[in-house]
Amino acid sequence: MSAPHERWFQKADHDLANARIVLDAKDVPSRPLDTVCFHCQQAVEKYLKGFLTFKGIEFRKEHDLEYLLDPCIRENASFGQIENVAEAMNGYGVAIRYPTDFMVDYTEEEAGAALKWAGQVSDFVRSKIDDPNKASG
């Protein structure tokens, strides 16, 4: 059985795979680009939770990326490098999940940026775990 942090990463990878499939499905009318953004936010959330799990840091069941990033930064200051991404993607987690009076139609460019950012977070977080010299400080 894989380590707990690896299971977080696997679930995050699944979110990215779903986002990529939808974004690549150019022949599908009315592609749900909002779900691309949602799955990308979910992936970032799970990569952060995976890092926290790896470090043995407890966290609440929370979807707020900035909340999750704070203990990551306390553990490893270099996580401050992805603070802008967390801020930019935070709204994709809850606000777009439910139908409201104010619906947002995301563009292909926005969805593509979300996918790119989530991939960068994946690489960044994994680099902190793969290289023990980077995992702290």
C-alpha positions, 0 to 999 in steps of 0.5 A: 500500500502506498504512503498516505501522502502518495494517495493524496497525490494520486487523487490530485493526479486524477483531478488533473487528468479529468481537467486535461480530458475536458480541456482537450475535448475541443469537439464537445459543444459547451465544454464545461470549462468551469469544471476544468478550473474546479478540478485544477483547484482540487488538485492543488488542494490535494498536493498541499494536503499531501505535503502536510501529510508527509510532514505529519502536520494536521489540518482541518477539512478545508478547501481554502488554499490559503489556509492550507498554504500557511502551514506549508510556508511555516514548514518550508518558506519556499512555499511562498513562491506559490502563494499567488497561484493559491490566491488566484485559484482559491475561488475555483474550489467552492464558488463555482461548485454550485449554481448561483445567481452569478454564474461565471463562464470561464474561457479556454485561456483561463482553464488552460492557465489553471491547468498549467498552474496546477501542474506547476504546483504538482512539480513544486510540491513533489520536488520538496518531497523527492529531495530531502534537502528541499523538504525543510527550510 
